[in-house]
Amino acid sequence: MAALNRIIIDTDPGVDDVLAMLLAFAAKPEELDILLISVTYGNVEVQSCLRNVVALFHVIDKEREWRKARGQLEGFEAMLSSKPIVAVGADHPLEDEILMADYFHGIDGLAGVHISHPHLSPSDAWKTLFQPPTAKASAEEVAEAQELAALTTSFRASQVPAHKEMLRLLKENPRDSITIVCVGPLTNLALAAAEDPETFLKVKEVVVMGGAIDVEGNITPVAEFNTYADAVATARVFALTSPNPSSTFPPLPLKLSTLAPYPRQLSRPLKLTLFPLDVTTPHTLQRSHVSAKLDPLIKAGSPLAEWTSAFVHKTLDKMESLTRKQADIGLELHDPLPIWYMLTRSAPSWMLAPKAPEDIRVETAGQWTRGMHIIDRRNRKKGGVSQQVKSPGAVDISNPMENLTIAKAEDEGDAPGDNGGWLSLAKGNRINRIISSPGEAEFGPYLLERVFG
């Protein structure tokens, strides 16, 4: 049976990124076909992020061996069925060669788990899988790399840049057959879209965890981390949702980035679904739930429970040190939420903002507001009626008495008093923003059950 959703996961692991991948890998083959893990930088450099991905596969392999020895179902069927490609992508933002090193999740991105639990970390031999053989490589080194590749049964290492692997998969598969789930900075997606916009637009949907609309940011007062890390990349990808991408395209940089604007005429707009902090933050994994589920498994010898518990509890400890004492602190499940959406997207409780698609734009040049998501909150009427895309149960709050005409998607000048084209239907982005899920309190236990059984 073919999978309901064929996906590419673009990620910067990351504690909640790893939980997102665990949820995806633990799915059934008929639910998800995971084609590619596209790795980028986050609040640690890209090689550390890649190490965390390889370590995840390594620990899952150990977990499956442990479960098999106990006569249990081994699980992780979607991972085994897909055997996803792992490819390394961008190592810095489009316009900056220096990463924003926040280290909230530790110097390795996983709360120091490689130091605290070295017995669950892979040897450094994995690095050779992602490096093409050089003329200087000895026969022994080449043989070692080939042997390692043969032993790696849960993923396929690529020596091609991640954005090129993304484009290859989109080119080789039918239009609207692949969804990209992006839970890190959007640099890889922006590179793919710039290199071949029409191939990129073959994607069925781009699902993005990022931004803050009506809540505070988590890296600045107004910006969420993934967007802030590469605001220009986010703005470029968002622009593809517009009937006139040039209307929201970020100003061309003066240095570093050499990416050109999109062609004036594109075959169709991009469908983009956004999971901002507004909807992700209330979904938490409580410490009590983690302990209740994982402690008995750790006592029984589960490698995955031991590894996961280590970085989750360390992260919860860090959160407690930075906030007031809570009776049962919870880890915010930002990145796993889009994976839950892919698994349960037909549920009517996944609701879009009532006026979706919305014109949400990204600030790329503000001194204090870089990465901020902007919505026009003025009580003014647009110059036409746009087609509204609603989730089941979404409330239509439009005025049925308005008798307006559809504006043509032309590059018109701004209407009087409308600097930026906010009131023109021919301009602006078209973002589908998720505002409700099947259950904030239910998600943490659901994730633990799906992964650990």
SULRA-V296344 format. One record per residue. N is the residue number from 1. BURIAL is 1 if it has 16 or more other C-alpha atoms within 10 Angstrom, else 0. D_FIRST is the distance of its C-alpha to the first C-alpha in whole Angstrom. Layout:
N|BURIAL|D_FIRST / N|BURIAL|D_FIRST
This chain:
1|0|0 / 2|0|4 / 3|0|7 / 4|0|9 / 5|1|12 / 6|1|13 / 7|1|16 / 8|1|19 / 9|1|22 / 10|1|25 / 11|1|27 / 12|1|31 / 13|1|30 / 14|1|32 / 15|1|32 / 16|1|30 / 17|1|28 / 18|1|27 / 19|1|26 / 20|1|24 / 21|1|22 / 22|1|22 / 23|1|20 / 24|1|18 / 25|1|17 / 26|1|17 / 27|1|14 / 28|1|11 / 29|1|8 / 30|0|6 / 31|1|10 / 32|1|11 / 33|1|11 / 34|1|15 / 35|1|16 / 36|1|20 / 37|1|22 / 38|1|25 / 39|1|29 / 40|1|32 / 41|1|35 / 42|1|36 / 43|1|39 / 44|1|39 / 45|1|39 / 46|1|36 / 47|1|36 / 48|1|36 / 49|1|33 / 50|1|31 / 51|1|33 / 52|1|31 / 53|1|28 / 54|1|28 / 55|1|30 / 56|1|27 / 57|1|25 / 58|1|28 / 59|1|28 / 60|1|24 / 61|1|25 / 62|1|28 / 63|1|26 / 64|1|24 / 65|1|26 / 66|1|28 / 67|1|26 / 68|0|25 / 69|0|29 / 70|0|29 / 71|0|26 / 72|0|24 / 73|0|20 / 74|1|20 / 75|1|18 / 76|1|17 / 77|1|13 / 78|1|12 / 79|1|16 / 80|1|15 / 81|1|12 / 82|1|13 / 83|1|17 / 84|1|18 / 85|1|21 / 86|1|24 / 87|1|27 / 88|1|30 / 89|1|32 / 90|1|35 / 91|1|37 / 92|1|39 / 93|1|39 / 94|1|40 / 95|1|44 / 96|0|45 / 97|0|45 / 98|0|45 / 99|1|43 / 100|1|43 / 101|0|44 / 102|0|43 / 103|0|42 / 104|1|41 / 105|1|39 / 106|1|41 / 107|1|42 / 108|1|39 / 109|1|37 / 110|1|36 / 111|1|39 / 112|1|40 / 113|1|38 / 114|1|38 / 115|0|42 / 116|0|42 / 117|0|39 / 118|0|39 / 119|0|38 / 120|1|34 / 121|1|35 / 122|1|34 / 123|0|37 / 124|0|38 / 125|0|36 / 126|1|33 / 127|0|35 / 128|1|35 / 129|1|31 / 130|1|32 / 131|0|35 / 132|0|36 / 133|0|38 / 134|0|42 / 135|0|44 / 136|0|46 / 137|0|43 / 138|0|45 / 139|0|43 / 140|0|42 / 141|0|41 / 142|0|38 / 143|0|38 / 144|0|37 / 145|1|35 / 146|0|33 / 147|0|33 / 148|0|31 / 149|1|29 / 150|0|28 / 151|0|28 / 152|1|26 / 153|0|22 / 154|1|21 / 155|1|21 / 156|1|23 / 157|1|26 / 158|1|27 / 159|1|31 / 160|1|30 / 161|1|31 / 162|1|28 / 163|1|29 / 164|1|29 / 165|1|25 / 166|1|24 / 167|1|25 / 168|0|24 / 169|1|20 / 170|1|21 / 171|1|23 / 172|0|20 / 173|0|18 / 174|0|18 / 175|0|20 / 176|0|18 / 177|0|15 / 178|1|17 / 179|1|18 / 180|1|21 / 181|1|22 / 182|1|26 / 183|1|28 / 184|1|31 / 185|1|33 / 186|1|32 / 187|1|34 / 188|1|31 / 189|1|29 / 190|1|33 / 191|1|33 / 192|1|30 / 193|1|31 / 194|1|35 / 195|1|34 / 196|0|32 / 197|1|31 / 198|1|30 / 199|1|27 / 200|1|27 / 201|1|26 / 202|1|23 / 203|1|22 / 204|1|20 / 205|1|22 / 206|1|24 / 207|1|24 / 208|1|27 / 209|1|29 / 210|1|33 / 211|1|36 / 212|1|38 / 213|1|39 / 214|0|41 / 215|1|42 / 216|1|43 / 217|1|42 / 218|0|41 / 219|0|43 / 220|0|45 / 221|0|47 / 222|1|44 / 223|1|42 / 224|1|38 / 225|1|38 / 226|1|35 / 227|1|37 / 228|1|40 / 229|1|39 / 230|1|39 / 231|1|40 / 232|1|40 / 233|1|36 / 234|1|35 / 235|1|38 / 236|1|36 / 237|1|33 / 238|1|34 / 239|1|36 / 240|1|33 / 241|1|32 / 242|1|36 / 243|1|37 / 244|1|39 / 245|1|38 / 246|1|42 / 247|1|43 / 248|1|41 / 249|1|41 / 250|1|43 / 251|0|46 / 252|0|46 / 253|0|47 / 254|0|51 / 255|0|49 / 256|0|46 / 257|0|44 / 258|0|44 / 259|0|41 / 260|0|42 / 261|0|41 / 262|1|38 / 263|0|39 / 264|0|41 / 265|0|38 / 266|0|34 / 267|0|32 / 268|0|30 / 269|1|31 / 270|1|28 / 271|1|26 / 272|1|27 / 273|1|26 / 274|1|29 / 275|1|29 / 276|1|33 / 277|1|35 / 278|1|36 / 279|1|32 / 280|1|31 / 281|1|35 / 282|1|35 / 283|1|32 / 284|1|33 / 285|1|32 / 286|1|36 / 287|1|37 / 288|0|38 / 289|0|34 / 290|1|33 / 291|0|36 / 292|0|35 / 293|1|32 / 294|1|32 / 295|1|36 / 296|0|35 / 297|1|32 / 298|1|35 / 299|0|37 / 300|0|35 / 301|0|34 / 302|1|31 / 303|1|31 / 304|1|29 / 305|1|31 / 306|1|34 / 307|1|33 / 308|1|31 / 309|1|34 / 310|1|37 / 311|1|36 / 312|1|35 / 313|1|38 / 314|1|40 / 315|1|39 / 316|1|40 / 317|0|43 / 318|0|44 / 319|1|43 / 320|0|45 / 321|0|48 / 322|0|48 / 323|0|48 / 324|0|49 / 325|0|49 / 326|0|46 / 327|0|45 / 328|0|42 / 329|1|41 / 330|1|37 / 331|1|35 / 332|1|34 / 333|1|30 / 334|1|30 / 335|1|27 / 336|1|25 / 337|1|25 / 338|1|23 / 339|1|20 / 340|1|20 / 341|1|20 / 342|1|17 / 343|1|16 / 344|0|18 / 345|1|19 / 346|0|18 / 347|0|21 / 348|0|24 / 349|1|26 / 350|1|25 / 351|1|28 / 352|1|30 / 353|1|33 / 354|1|35 / 355|1|36 / 356|1|33 / 357|1|33 / 358|1|36 / 359|1|38 / 360|1|38 / 361|1|40 / 362|1|40 / 363|1|44 / 364|1|44 / 365|0|48 / 366|0|49 / 367|0|52 / 368|0|50 / 369|1|47 / 370|1|45 / 371|1|42 / 372|1|42 / 373|1|40 / 374|1|42 / 375|0|42 / 376|0|45 / 377|0|46 / 378|0|49 / 379|0|50 / 380|0|50 / 381|0|48 / 382|0|46 / 383|1|47 / 384|1|44 / 385|1|41 / 386|1|38 / 387|0|34 / 388|0|33 / 389|1|29 / 390|1|29 / 391|1|27 / 392|0|26 / 393|0|30 / 394|1|32 / 395|0|35 / 396|0|37 / 397|0|40 / 398|0|41 / 399|0|45 / 400|0|44 / 401|0|48 / 402|0|47 / 403|0|47 / 404|0|46 / 405|0|45 / 406|0|42 / 407|0|44 / 408|0|43 / 409|0|41 / 410|0|44 / 411|0|46 / 412|0|49 / 413|0|51 / 414|0|51 / 415|0|52 / 416|0|56 / 417|0|55 / 418|0|52 / 419|0|52 / 420|0|48 / 421|1|47 / 422|1|45 / 423|1|46 / 424|1|45 / 425|1|42 / 426|1|42 / 427|1|42 / 428|1|40 / 429|1|36 / 430|1|34 / 431|1|32 / 432|1|30 / 433|1|31 / 434|1|29 / 435|1|32 / 436|1|30 / 437|1|27 / 438|1|26 / 439|0|29 / 440|1|31 / 441|0|32 / 442|0|28 / 443|1|27 / 444|1|29 / 445|0|28 / 446|0|24 / 447|1|24 / 448|1|26 / 449|0|24 / 450|1|20 / 451|1|22 / 452|1|24 / 453|0|23
